[in-house]
């Protein structure tokens, strides 16, 4: 028994912020941002938009693409670093907004690797018979964690959501997954603030050691990709499409090179939305599915690395 993606959806908020817009509020330039990250613009949520709202729009599109009614969904997993509130979970709030009545619902917090983690969890639920149809969502509003005095981070992130519908299948879908974490590296990328006695204790903003993150990301992504391919007796040349976490074009190029893949076989959308954390892979996947690049029978590799540090990969037969 397998689990298979039968529908994808995504959503970006209406407000577009270009690099030229950022030049007016922070000491940076369009050319510097593009050369370092590949980002041209990003989307910011409206003041009254929450992660669950972004997730709702993406989920509705995925459900429509799948031809699935909300009553068929028996598992809802939301990967997010920016939940609507401390509790209940954003997944429970999304469940209510969609009108899903009885499905299990919970959040996954693995930062930029969150969607990979959530997809693997949903696959296991389906394979062991605890669920038949799962809605898996990545949604984040990272614009609310940006320090506009830190020009090395504030230009990199945006808001968005992506979703997939995963269903039990007798034909191959998700073939394998590998997940890892190393908490000893948690200081390289973090938002360290917490709420204590009703006030924020510590910095609530994203802090990142850029060069250290880059080196770590390239290393662990190449390792986890090798792992998942070796377990399935595959090589990089067997992959039709690499759909990586959309954080930095240079990391994507380095990973593709390690795999021996041309960038023509890498789905790249980072220019249009920046780093949207857990949303970035399902956003990119939805774009490639809807424009016809991803076709039935192809081998698709998803991979991501994020704060924690967490990282992982999922291999899919489409």
BABAKOL-689506 format. One record per residue (C-alpha): residue in one letter; y, x negated, z negated. Coordinates in pm, whole numbers, padded with zeros to 5 digits, always signed. Layout:
BABAKOL-689506
aYXZ...
This chain:
BABAKOL-689506
x+00000+00000+00000x+00348-00125+00089x+00707-00020+00042x+00925+00009+00351x+01299+00041+00404x+01355+00365+00596x+01734+00395+00574x+02041+00181+00511x+02403+00260+00429x+02722+00084+00326x+03078+00152+00221x+03399-00049+00204x+03713+00085+00033x+04005+00181+00254x+04248-00084+00129x+04228-00403+00338x+04376-00728+00202x+04408-01006+00458x+04452-01378+00398x+04810-01339+00516x+04865-01077+00244x+04737-01326-00014x+04975-01595+00112x+05254-01379-00029x+05115-01364-00384x+04932-01693-00439x+04968-02054-00322x+04716-02054-00038x+04695-02019+00339x+04489-01830+00593x+04360-02155+00743x+04256-02296+00404x+04063-01981+00309x+03886-01960+00646x+03792-02330+00646x+03652-02317+00293x+03478-01978+00301x+03492-01808+00641x+03672-01509+00488x+03949-01338+00686x+03992-01018+00488x+03848-00822+00199x+03860-00462+00073x+03991-00355-00269x+03898-00032-00441x+04171+00220-00515x+04281+00253-00877x+04069+00566-00921x+03759+00427-00743x+03470+00306-00957x+03151+00120-00870x+02962+00451-00880x+03201+00599-00622x+03142+00313-00381x+02769+00340-00449x+02777+00717-00386x+02927+00678-00037x+02680+00404+00059x+02388+00601-00083x+02473+00917+00107x+02477+00720+00432x+02143+00558+00351x+01985+00893+00259x+02118+01048+00580x+01982+00759+00788x+01643+00796+00616x+01635+01172+00662x+01559+01206+00292x+01676+01483+00061x+01799+01385-00285x+01509+01579-00439x+01268+01328-00282x+01416+01033-00474x+01223+00943-00788x+01381+00606-00870x+01746+00491-00867x+01835+00126-00927x+02194+00000-00911x+02265-00373-00907x+02616-00432-01038x+02825-00676-01238x+03113-00430-01268x+02969-00109-01418x+03185+00200-01459x+03161+00168-01837x+02961-00008-02106x+02709+00275-02109x+02553+00489-01979x+02440+00294-01676x+02614+00319-01341x+02276+00428-01201x+02276+00735-01427x+02634+00816-01322x+02539+00773-00955x+02232+00990-01005x+02452+01271-01132x+02709+01233-00854x+02434+01256-00591x+02266+01554-00759x+01937+01373-00821x+01777+01549-01115x+01468+01378-01249x+01444+01026-01108x+01429+00724-01337x+01762+00540-01321x+01882+00205-01450x+02110-00090-01371x+02017-00449-01289x+02256-00733-01381x+02183-01048-01184x+02533-01088-01036x+02518-01185-00667x+02136-01189-00672x+02131-00836-00813x+02025-00658-00495x+01737-00903-00442x+01621-00844-00799x+01659-00465-00767x+01473-00452-00435x+01183-00649-00580x+01167-00420-00885x+01166-00107-00669x+00892-00257-00449x+00676-00315-00757x+00737+00042-00880x+00620+00178-00546x+00322-00054-00509x+00184+00037-00851x+00229+00410-00794x+00514+00478-01038x+00750+00582-00759x+00724+00704-00401x+01086+00696-00284x+01349+00465-00431x+01723+00439-00381x+01834+00078-00430x+02206+00005-00438x+02431-00298-00475x+02788-00207-00576x+03072-00414-00718x+03448-00401-00773x+03511-00770-00834x+03882-00733-00757x+03921-00622-01119x+03791-00957-01246x+04029-01176-01048x+04280-01413-01205x+04572-01427-00961x+04679-01761-01107x+04350-01922-01000x+04381-01971-00625x+04031-02120-00597x+03861-01793-00692x+04099-01501-00633x+04082-01538-00255x+03703-01520-00235x+03603-01180-00367x+03619-00817-00258x+03477-00472-00333x+03202-00277-00162x+02861-00115-00181x+02539-00114+00017x+02223+00091-00024x+01870+00121+00108x+01604+00390+00078x+01263+00243+00009x+00949+00453+00055x+00574+00413+00012x+00405+00317+00339x+00063+00221+00470x+00222-00020+00718x+00376-00352+00612x+00736-00346+00491x+00829-00576+00205x+00580-00861+00235x+00680-01085-00055x+00955-01175-00299x+01040-01464-00529x+01287-01447-00818x+01418-01730-01037x+01680-01796-01302x+01815-02092-01500x+02037-01989-01789x+02123-02350-01869x+02351-02343-01563x+02538-02027-01672x+02869-02207-01721x+02920-02288-01351x+03003-01929-01258x+03090-01671-01522x+03327-01411-01659x+03293-01493-02026x+03491-01217-02195x+03335-00946-02408x+03459-00650-02608x+03476-00697-02984x+03631-00446-03220x+03797-00266-02930x+03967-00571-02774x+03867-00829-02513x+03735-01147-02673x+03755-01440-02431x+03858-01451-02066x+03760-01146-01857x+03823-01331-01530x+03582-01499-01290x+03564-01874-01348x+03382-02102-01105x+03308-02471-01058x+03320-02457-00679x+03158-02788-00579x+02883-02760-00840x+02804-02404-00733x+02789-02508-00367x+02543-02792-00429x+02326-02582-00660x+02322-02286-00419x+02217-02491-00115x+01937-02658-00313x+01780-02352-00475x+01815-02127-00171x+01627-02373+00050x+01358-02405-00218x+01305-02031-00269x+01301-01968+00106x+01031-02235+00144x+00834-02071-00138x+00831-01722+00007x+00750-01848+00356x+00467-02072+00234x+00311-01785+00039x+00290-01592+00366x+00186-01889+00581x+00509-01865+00778x+00771-02112+00898x+01142-02078+00958x+01073-02023+01327x+00885-01703+01238x+01204-01545+01103x+01394-01323+01343x+01693-01262+01115x+01822-01430+00802x+02041-01193+00599x+02196-01411+00328x+02431-01336+00042x+02775-01325+00204x+02965-01565-00020x+03053-01871+00183x+02993-01951+00549x+02920-02315+00467x+02634-02220+00231x+02492-01990+00500x+02514-02266+00761x+02343-02515+00530x+02060-02270+00453x+02008-02189+00822x+01994-02560+00905x+01728-02619+00638x+01523-02338+00796x+01573-02473+01146x+01744-02147+01243x+02036-02109+01481x+02338-01930+01338x+02273-01680+01616x+01982-01561+01400x+02193-01525+01084x+02369-01198+01002x+02722-01298+00902x+02975-01040+00781x+03162-01242+00517x+03478-01259+00731x+03525-00883+00700x+03471-00828+00327x+03445-01157+00137x+03205-01201-00151x+03111-00853-00272x+02843-00982-00511x+02539-00750-00528x+02677-00542-00239x+02691-00821+00016x+02329-00830+00137x+02285-00453+00181x+02628-00440+00349x+02525-00706+00600x+02181-00550+00646x+02334-00210+00724x+02566-00362+00984x+02277-00537+01162x+02054-00230+01153x+02322+00001+01290x+02432-00233+01569x+02072-00269+01684x+02013-00635+01608x+01736-00563+01360x+01442-00395+01532x+01096-00271+01438x+00834-00545+01406x+01083-00824+01330x+01062-01055+01028x+01372-01035+00809x+01451-01276+00526x+01701-01184+00254x+01821-01448+00006x+02088-01481-00260x+02211-01693-00548x+02444-01580-00826x+02577-01642-01173x+02319-01679-01444x+02215-01880-01256x+01987-01641-01064x+01839-01668-00718x+01568-01514-00504x+01440-01415-00163x+01265-01115-00009x+01059-01125+00311x+01040-00801+00512x+00852-00682+00820x+01091-00427+00968
